[in-house]
């Protein structure tokens, strides 16, 4: 048993511990007994590799459980004083993330520096210092990242919204409190903050400057689609257009989703190789484009995680070692979940990122084989793009149905028609946006070819959304999720064994 295999086993054990703790409360006694068993196997049978490795796996399994429970307990501790819920309070804190602007309101994450009850301003609430509060304010006056604000309103403990686990969503953002529609007052706006706030504030400023020419030169639907493609910003997208994209299974293209970033990375790699670049040149260029995209969308945590996964997949393609890709995926997953173990259960983007990459690693070769009737092309390899797109869609479909309660019957068709156009729409759109900042008249001129592509994409979305039974409401349980992925895994293993037999003449 080689060291790399042992390391992967330990990562799997750690992930299994986090996964189990995400859904079950493991008592201290059970955890202690498993730990004792693991240490006993290591201490008594250390001369025998397999029992010793099994012992280390049990230890890492317990470490995964401990990491989840300790992380969750630290967040719950912020909101443990339930008596404050419903109380009117005064908070002073800073905006710690990009404001989430929507039609009619803006969501802010505020890290609390000082807090008082409105009824007793002489007694500070020291237990809230350092906690994070989620607040909803009016769009005007406008607030920005790193602004220091004074909020007056009712503190609330987050509660579930219908079937949506709102407390879980906020918990994975390290948020334990919320304050809806408080009276908000700007106290301080640093003109040039130091360190990370300086860099991040300039990234957000650049994003705002780049978005401006889009809405100045394009109709609302086309402009909001391009803003979603380049910046992951759907704040100004009309509701009916959002609904059409959901019905056609295309919501991922206009959002900073793991599926979108991963698909984009492999399409860019194929596109640059098709242009005649060497694999090494295509790899570095695709990598630069992906991380430039992540910076432009404002460096949200979801995009950074998706970028890490996309980079690992590109590295595997560049090195020609797909077995390295899944091992790197497991390692990256263990590292990300160490820093935030709540992602596994509460972050759909995290789930979609990993499933999309797994689909591209294991499903894409199978689907590509089934598409053998499509000829390979050097410049525009339709078979490669279709295989990558469909594999990611199949791998993520059950999670999408489980979380959103519907299935898009036209998603395969709409993705086949739209996804191959994404690199071209993004490239032309980005050139027009850059030109629009420095030379507005030239940007207006370049907006025409971008507008033509976007209008074609919007028309395809309209047609697909208007088809009979474009989408169906469908609710599935965890049992159906498990059955689907077990059958999918069985299909993949069977295909791999068949190919090993054809290559070697032996059944593996």
Buried (B, 14 or more C-beta within 10 A) or exposed (E): EEEEEBBBBBBBBBBBBBBBBBEEEBEEEEBEEBBEBBBEBBEEBEEEEEBBBBBBBBBBBBBBBBBBBEBBEEBEEBBEBEEBBEBEBBBBBBBBBBBBBEEEEBBBBBBBEBBBBEEEEEEBBEBBBEBBBBBBBEBEEEBBBBBBBBBBBBBBBBEEEEEEBBBBBBBBBBBBBBBEEBEBEEEEEEEEBEEEBEEBBEBBEBBEEBBBBBBEBBEEBBBBBBBBBBBBBBBBBEEEBBEBBBBBBBBBBBBBBBBBBBBBBBBBBBBBBBEEBEBEEBBBBBBEBBBEBBBBBBBBBBBBBBBBBBBBBBBBBBEEEBEBBBBBBBBBBBEBBBEBBBBBBBBBBBBBBBBBBBBBBBBBBBBBEEBEEBEEEEEEBBBBBBBBBBBBBBBBBBBBBBEBEBBBBBBBBBBBBBBBBBBEBBBBBBBBBBBBEEEBEEBBBBBEBBBEBBBBBBEBBEBBBEBEEBBEEEEBEEEBBEEBBEEBEEEBEEBBEEBEEEEEEEEE
